[in-house]
Amino acid sequence: MAALSGFAYETYYLGIRTTRRFTRVPANVVSIVFFPLIQLLVFSQLYKDIVQLPGFGEQTSYLAYLAPGQVAFTALMAVAWSGYGLLIEYRSGYLDKLRANPIARWSILAGEMVPLFFQAAMMAGVVLIVSLLLGAQLVTGVGGFLLILALSGLFGVSFAGVSFVPALLTKSEQATSTLSLLLFPLVFISTAFVPQALMPGWMQVVNDYNPVTYVIEAIRTLMVTGYDWGAIGTALLSMVILGGVLQAATLWAFHRLAD
């Protein structure tokens, strides 16, 4: 019990430092929300008549269809380059100082990971609020709003390993940023922009196994139709599986770096 409370104490204070490092640079917030907001504002107007295609079913507003995908995309953007922070600590020597202190090594990694939940949730919340101001609906009200933030935060943490693993293994900002770009095709080969029925055959096959789609559909039901616990459960399961694999890889890479 003492070890667990010590781990939580260390993670809390290291997490505060990580959060301060993030908030000291306003460009961090701008770079995360800028692209999703541009897509939301431009595409919702440029392709507003696309909902007349049969694949959209009873959907009458492309803004309402587009918004959930941009919320999920924002959560991804919030963690896409999250490994950079650990590289900065490594190159400055601060990571070595932490490892020399009598604290759990996993607290160092947890202090980087836990704030990502709140960063992803908050940034997704910004895009969600803008969507609502533009006219998108949220039929589940405040409860649905909070659940969307929770899903976005968990989604971000589950994908964070995509940035942490290459950062820890290569110790290279260039390699980390290049591999993080692999997140973008996952968004475009999902139901973020069009329903699966309108995708080419090969893309439909990829979409069937795309975890981004599961999260988008869970958020979409919360915004448009109501609480669909089947869709929400599927999204959570996909995050558990993906997050388990990527977090295990992150732990291994961090252990390799620490040794």
C-alpha positions in Angstrom: 0.0 0.0 0.0 2.9 2.4 0.9 4.5 1.6 -2.5 1.3 2.4 -4.3 0.8 5.7 -2.5 4.4 6.6 -3.1 3.9 5.9 -6.8 0.8 8.0 -6.9 2.6 10.9 -5.0 5.6 10.8 -7.4 3.3 10.6 -10.5 1.3 13.5 -9.3 4.2 15.9 -8.9 6.0 14.8 -12.0 2.7 15.1 -13.9 2.4 18.7 -12.7 5.8 19.5 -14.1 4.8 17.9 -17.4 1.7 19.9 -17.5 3.6 23.1 -16.8 6.0 22.3 -19.6 3.1 21.9 -22.0 1.2 25.1 -21.0 4.4 27.3 -21.0 4.3 27.0 -24.8 1.0 28.4 -26.2 1.9 27.1 -29.6 1.3 23.6 -28.3 -2.4 24.3 -27.9 -2.7 26.0 -31.3 -0.8 23.3 -33.2 -3.2 20.6 -31.7 -6.5 22.3 -32.5 -5.6 24.2 -35.6 -5.9 21.4 -38.2 -9.1 19.8 -36.9 -10.7 23.2 -36.6 -9.8 24.1 -40.2 -11.2 20.8 -41.4 -14.4 21.3 -39.4 -14.9 24.9 -40.6 -14.0 24.3 -44.3 -15.2 20.8 -45.0 -18.6 21.3 -43.3 -19.3 24.1 -45.8 -17.4 22.9 -48.8 -19.1 19.4 -48.8 -22.3 20.3 -47.0 -24.4 18.7 -49.8 -22.6 15.4 -49.6 -25.2 14.1 -47.1 -27.6 13.8 -50.0 -25.7 10.6 -51.1 -27.6 7.4 -50.1 -24.8 6.2 -47.8 -25.5 8.9 -45.2 -28.9 7.5 -44.4 -31.1 9.9 -42.5 -28.2 12.3 -41.8 -29.1 15.8 -43.0 -26.2 17.9 -41.7 -22.6 17.2 -42.7 -21.4 19.3 -39.8 -23.1 16.9 -37.4 -21.5 14.0 -39.2 -18.1 15.6 -39.4 -17.8 16.9 -35.9 -17.2 13.5 -34.1 -14.3 12.6 -36.4 -12.6 16.0 -35.7 -13.1 15.5 -31.9 -11.3 12.1 -32.1 -8.7 13.6 -34.5 -7.9 16.3 -32.0 -7.3 13.6 -29.3 -4.8 12.0 -31.6 -3.1 15.3 -32.4 -2.7 15.9 -28.6 -0.5 12.9 -28.3 1.0 12.6 -31.7 4.3 14.2 -30.7 4.1 13.5 -27.0 7.4 11.6 -27.0 9.2 14.9 -27.6 8.9 16.0 -24.0 10.8 12.9 -22.8 13.5 13.4 -25.4 14.0 17.0 -24.1 14.3 15.7 -20.5 16.8 13.0 -21.8 19.0 15.4 -23.7 19.0 18.0 -21.0 20.2 15.5 -18.4 17.1 15.9 -16.2 16.0 12.3 -16.9 19.3 11.1 -15.5 18.8 13.2 -12.4 15.4 11.7 -11.9 16.8 8.2 -12.2 19.4 9.0 -9.6 16.7 10.0 -7.1 15.0 7.4 -4.9 11.8 7.2 -6.9 10.2 4.5 -8.9 11.4 4.6 -12.6 7.8 3.9 -13.7 6.7 7.1 -11.9 8.8 9.0 -14.4 6.9 7.5 -17.3 3.5 7.8 -15.6 4.3 11.4 -15.0 4.4 11.9 -18.7 1.4 9.7 -19.6 -1.2 10.7 -17.0 -1.3 14.4 -18.1 -1.9 13.3 -21.7 -5.4 12.1 -20.7 -6.3 15.6 -19.6 -4.5 17.3 -22.5 -6.4 15.1 -25.0 -9.7 15.5 -23.3 -9.3 19.3 -23.0 -8.2 19.8 -26.6 -11.0 17.6 -27.8 -13.4 19.6 -25.7 -12.3 22.8 -27.4 -13.2 21.3 -30.8 -16.5 19.9 -29.5 -17.5 23.3 -28.1 -16.7 25.0 -31.4 -18.8 22.3 -33.2 -21.7 23.0 -31.0 -21.4 26.7 -31.5 -21.4 26.1 -35.3 -24.7 24.2 -35.0 -23.8 20.6 -34.3 -26.1 18.9 -31.8 -25.4 17.0 -28.6 -28.6 15.0 -27.7 -27.1 13.5 -24.6 -26.5 16.8 -22.9 -23.9 17.4 -20.2 -23.6 13.7 -19.4 -22.7 12.9 -23.0 -20.3 15.9 -23.1 -18.4 14.5 -20.1 -18.4 11.0 -21.6 -17.0 12.3 -24.9 -14.2 14.0 -23.0 -13.4 10.8 -21.1 -13.4 8.7 -24.3 -11.1 11.3 -26.0 -8.7 11.3 -23.1 -8.5 7.5 -23.0 -8.2 7.4 -26.8 -5.2 9.8 -26.6 -3.5 7.7 -23.9 -4.0 4.5 -25.8 -2.3 5.9 -28.9 0.5 7.7 -27.0 2.8 4.8 -27.5 3.0 5.6 -31.2 5.1 8.6 -30.2 6.8 7.3 -27.1 8.2 4.0 -28.5 10.1 5.6 -31.5 11.3 8.4 -29.2 12.7 6.1 -26.6 14.2 3.6 -29.1 15.7 6.1 -31.6 16.3 9.2 -29.4 15.7 11.1 -32.6 13.1 13.9 -33.0 13.1 13.4 -36.8 12.3 9.7 -36.5 9.7 10.3 -33.9 7.9 13.0 -35.9 8.1 10.9 -39.1 6.5 7.8 -37.5 3.9 9.9 -35.7 2.6 10.9 -39.2 1.4 7.3 -39.5 -1.6 8.4 -37.4 -3.0 10.6 -40.2 -3.9 7.7 -42.6 -5.8 6.0 -39.8 -8.0 9.1 -39.6 -8.6 9.4 -43.3 -9.3 5.6 -43.6 -12.1 5.8 -41.1 -15.6 7.0 -40.9 -14.4 10.6 -40.0 -15.4 12.0 -43.4 -17.8 9.5 -45.1 -19.7 6.4 -44.0 -18.2 3.0 -44.6 -20.7 2.3 -47.4 -19.2 5.0 -49.5 -15.6 3.7 -49.2 -13.8 1.6 -51.8 -13.8 -2.1 -51.0 -10.2 -2.4 -49.8 -10.8 0.7 -47.6 -13.9 -0.9 -46.0 -11.8 -3.9 -45.0 -9.1 -1.7 -43.4 -11.9 0.3 -41.7 -13.3 -2.8 -40.1 -10.1 -3.1 -38.0 -9.5 0.6 -37.6 -9.7 1.6 -33.9 -10.2 5.2 -34.8 -13.6 4.3 -36.4 -14.8 2.7 -33.2 -14.1 5.8 -31.2 -15.6 8.1 -33.8 -18.8 6.0 -33.9 -19.1 6.0 -30.1 -18.8 9.8 -30.1 -21.2 10.2 -33.0 -23.9 8.2 -31.3 -23.5 10.4 -28.1 -23.8 13.5 -30.3 -26.6 12.5 -32.7 -28.7 9.6 -31.5 -28.1 8.9 -27.8 -26.4 6.5 -25.5 -25.4 3.4 -27.5 -23.6 1.3 -24.9 -22.7 -1.3 -27.5 -20.8 1.3 -29.6 -19.2 2.7 -26.5 -18.2 -0.7 -25.2 -16.7 -1.6 -28.5 -14.7 1.7 -28.5 -13.4 1.0 -25.0 -12.5 -2.6 -25.9 -10.5 -1.4 -28.9 -8.7 1.1 -26.7 -7.9 -1.5 -24.1 -6.4 -3.8 -26.8 -4.5 -1.2 -28.7 -3.4 0.7 -25.5 -2.3 -2.6 -23.9 0.0 -3.4 -26.8 1.4 0.1 -27.2 1.8 0.7 -23.5 3.6 -2.6 -23.1 6.0 -1.6 -25.9 6.5 1.8 -24.2 7.3 0.2 -20.9 9.8 -2.1 -22.6 11.4 0.8 -24.5 11.6 2.9 -21.4 13.2 0.0 -19.4 15.7 -0.4 -22.2 16.5 3.3 -22.1 16.7 3.3 -18.3 19.2 0.5 -18.3 
